[in-house]
Amino acid sequence: MLKNNFINNLLNLKDVLIKNIVNGDDKIEIYIETKKKPHFCPQCGSITSKIHDYRTQKIKDIPIQGKKTFIILKKHRYVCKCCAKRFFEYIELLPKYHRITNRIFAYIINELSCISSMSSVASKANVSFHSVKRIFDLVSYPSPSYLPEVISIDEFKGNSGNSDYHCIIVDPVNHKIIDIIKDRRLHALCSYFRKIKNRDKVKYVIIDMWKPYVEIVRAFFKNATIIIDKFHFMCYNT
């Protein structure tokens, strides 16, 4: 029992029974089974501990020792004694309707926070590129409501949303990206900047000579001085 607890702690698998571990040349398979416990029926709300049958599910987990890792789960399917509803047990490490663990979600998000392509992250995590993209799209973060005294507005070529170019807002003093807007067109920029509360505190806005940026600064940053970045200025004069 003590040995099994050590393995559970090492693999961070709680409230499960580890039945076997197969360590192959290129993959690791961990065979687990959950402990029987009362469940609420999703249809009538009654409590049941009666198991109807079992199903085996193969789940992708984070790599171990650089090898693809799979959890082979023996799932309980319960049956309600009151309404005869059959349903699978709730499993904490497995998101509903997914075949990857919560740890894969966390691992992918952490990898995406580094300077890595989605393809390389997909290869490391043993999932498809589209799975990484779906997980990335699930991540939400609040847009800033306040801006520093100096900001820089520019664009870069992208391939998401309905625009070929995205707008990036940068804090050039602290060398930080403040936010990215999926569209650089005037209506999108107006919708974004009207939500900023301290526009009158912004003193300098660094932009290129694209007309919509000039119009945005004049409309929303009344007290700011426009600074044309030297790269575009030199290109314009050569």
N, C-alpha and C positions, 0 to 999 in steps of 0.2 A: 504493500500500500504506500509505503514511504517512497519507494522508487517511482511509482506512478505519479505521486505528487511532484517529485522533482521534474519529471518529464513535462507535466502540465504547466509548471511554472516556467520551465525553459521555453516552451512553445507558446506560452501565454494563452492556453486553452482552458477556460474555466468551466466548471460544472459539466464536464464531459468525461467519458471513459475512453482512454486511448487503448485500443485493442491490438494494434500492430503498426509498425513503421517499416516500410520497404525503402531502403536507400540504394537506388540504382546508379548507373553511370552518369545519366543525364537528368534524372528526375527523382524526387522524393515523394512517396505516397504515405499519408498518415491516415490510418483507419480509426475512426472515432464513432462513438455512440452516445447519445444524450441519456441522462438519467430520467427515469419515469417520474412525472410529477403532475399535479392537477392542472387542468387548463379550462378556461372559460370557452364555452361554445360560441362561435361567432354569429350563430343564428338566433338562439334563444337565451343565451347568457348563463345557462346552467353550467355547473362545474362537473367535469368528468375526468376520470383517470383511466378509463377503459381504452385499451389500444386495439384498433381494428386490424392493422397490418403494418408492414414495414416497406420502405422504399430506399433504394441506395442512390445517392447523388454525389457526383464528382464536382468538387468546388476548387477553383483556383485560389491559391494563397500567395503571400509574398515569398520571393525566392529565399532559399536557405542554402548556404555554402555555394552560392552562384548557380544552383540547380533549380529547374522548374519544380514548383511544389504544389501538390494537390492534396486536398482533404477529401477522403472517401467517407461520406457521412451516411450512417444507417439511420434514416429518419423514421420517427414514429408518426403514424396516422391514427388519430384518436376518433372515437365515435361517441356522440352524445347519447346518454341513456334516455333523455327526455324526447328529443325530436329526431334522433337517428342521423343527425348531420355528421358527415365525415370531414375531417380537416387535419391539416398537418400542424405539427407543433411549432411554437415560436422558438426561433434559435437566434440568440443575441448576435453571434458573429456573422450571420448571413442576412443581408438585406432582402426584403421581400421581392420576389420575382427576379432575383439575380443568382448567378452562378459564380460569383466572386465574393470574397470576404470583405468585411468592413476595413480590414487592415490594408487590402489592396487599394481601396479608396484613399485612405490616409497616405499610403506610400506614393501613389501617383500624384496626389496634390503636393506632397513634399518635393518630389522630383521636379514637378513643373515650376516650383518656386525657384529652382536653379536655372541656369542658362542651358536648357536642354530642349531638343525638338520633341514633338509629340511622338514621332516615329521611334526615337531612341528610348523614350520612356516606355512605350508600348513593348519594345523588345525586352527591356529589363524586367518589366512586370509580367511578361508572358500573356499579354492581352492584345487585342487588335487596336489599330490606330483609331478606329471609330469609337471603341470603348473609352479610350483616353479622352477623346474629344467630348463625348457625352458627359464624362465626369467633370471635365473642365467647365462645361456649360452649366453644370449644377452649382458651381461655386459662385456665390454672390457676395458683393461687398458694397458698402454704402458710398455714394459719391460724396466728395467733400462739399461742405457748406461754406467753408471759409478758405481764402487763398492768401498766400504770403504777399509781401510788398512787391516782389519781383517775380514775374512769371514769363515763360516762353511758350509760344504756340507754334506748332509746326505740324506737318502731316507725313505719313509714310504709307507705302503701298500695302494693302491688305487684301484678304479674300473672304472676310466674314460679313454678314449682313447684306445689304443691297448696295454697298458702295465699294468702289475700287480703292478709295483712299480713306484712311482713318486719321483723326486729329489727336495729337498727343500734347498734353499740357505738362510742363516741366517746371520744377523749382531749380533754376540755374545756380542759385547761391549754394544750396545744400546738395545739389546734384541728385535730385530725387524726381522720379516720375509721380506726378500728382494724380493724373487720370488719363484714360484713353476713351475717346468718343468714336463710335463706329462710323461716323459720317462727318465730313468736313464742310458740307454745304451750309449755307447761311441759315436756313430754317432750323437745322439740327443744332447749330451753335447757339442760336438765339434761345431755343428751348432749354439748353443746358445752362448757359450763363445767367439767365434770369433767376435761377434758383440759388445763386451765390449771394450770401448775405452781406459780405463786406467788400463789395466791388469798389466802393469809394475809398477804401484803404489801400488799394493797389496803386503803386507809384510808377512802376515801369512794366511795359509789356513788350517783349522782344518777338518780332514776327519777321516773315519775309514780305515781299511786296505784293502778295496776292490780295486783290481788292476786298474780298469778303472779310479777311482778317482785319483790315484797316477799318471797315465799317463796324465790325463787332466791337473793336476797342473804343471807337468814338461813341458808339451807342451805349455801351455798358460800363466803361471805365472812364468816367468823365474827368477824373483827377490824374489819370495816368499819362505818362509820356511814352510815345511810340518810339521804339528803337529798332531800326532795320538791321538785321544781323549782317556782319561784314562779308560773309561768303556771298550772299545774294546781291549785296551792294556792289561788290567787285565784279561779279558776273554780269551785272547790268551795265557796268561802265566799261567793259572790255569788248 
